[in-house]
Amino acid sequence: MTRYETISSLGDDLIKLMGKGIIPVHILDWKVYYEAYLKQTELLLKEYGKPKKTWAAGMVAEDYKVSERTVFNVIAFMEGR
């Protein structure tokens, strides 16, 4: 199970854990970035027949005004175990 799957499985408990200071608030931002990346990857896959992950990461970085490096760090974190 990846970190993203674990975080997603928490549901509403994620907010409670953030409120108690157990999980850092930036994890919610990272979850949003990662979900946007997954959506962008899916759209590019349909359009080009390939996932185009670097393009997807660049688009997410531009949309959320963060660096591409940040998006790649988020992807690595969320896909880790």
SVG drawing of the C-alpha trace seen along z (x, -y; Angstrom):
<svg xmlns="http://www.w3.org/2000/svg" viewBox="-15 -30 28 32">
<polyline fill="none" stroke="black" stroke-width="0.4" points="0.0,0.0 1.5,-3.4 1.4,-6.4 -1.2,-8.0 -3.5,-5.0 -3.0,-5.1 -3.7,-8.8 -6.8,-8.4 -8.1,-5.6 -8.1,-7.9 -11.0,-9.9 -12.3,-12.4 -9.9,-11.2 -7.1,-12.9 -8.5,-16.3 -8.9,-15.2 -5.3,-14.0 -4.1,-17.3 -6.1,-19.2 -4.3,-17.2 -0.9,-17.9 -0.2,-14.3 -0.1,-14.8 1.5,-18.0 -1.0,-20.3 1.2,-20.3 0.3,-16.7 -3.2,-17.9 -1.6,-20.2 0.5,-17.4 -2.5,-15.1 -4.2,-17.8 -1.1,-18.2 -0.8,-14.4 -4.5,-14.0 -4.1,-16.8 -1.0,-15.0 -2.9,-11.7 -5.8,-13.4 -3.3,-15.2 -1.5,-12.0 -4.8,-10.3 -5.8,-13.1 -2.4,-13.0 -2.6,-9.2 -5.9,-9.5 -4.6,-12.3 -1.2,-10.9 -1.4,-7.2 1.5,-7.7 1.3,-9.0 3.7,-12.0 4.5,-12.2 7.0,-15.0 4.5,-17.1 1.8,-16.3 4.1,-17.3 5.0,-20.6 1.3,-21.4 0.5,-20.8 3.4,-22.9 2.2,-25.7 -1.4,-25.4 -0.5,-25.5 2.4,-27.9 5.0,-25.5 8.2,-24.3 8.5,-21.2 11.0,-19.9 8.3,-20.2 5.8,-18.2 8.4,-15.5 9.1,-15.3 5.4,-15.0 5.1,-12.2 8.1,-10.3 6.6,-10.7 3.1,-9.6 4.2,-6.6 6.6,-5.5 5.7,-2.8"/>
</svg>
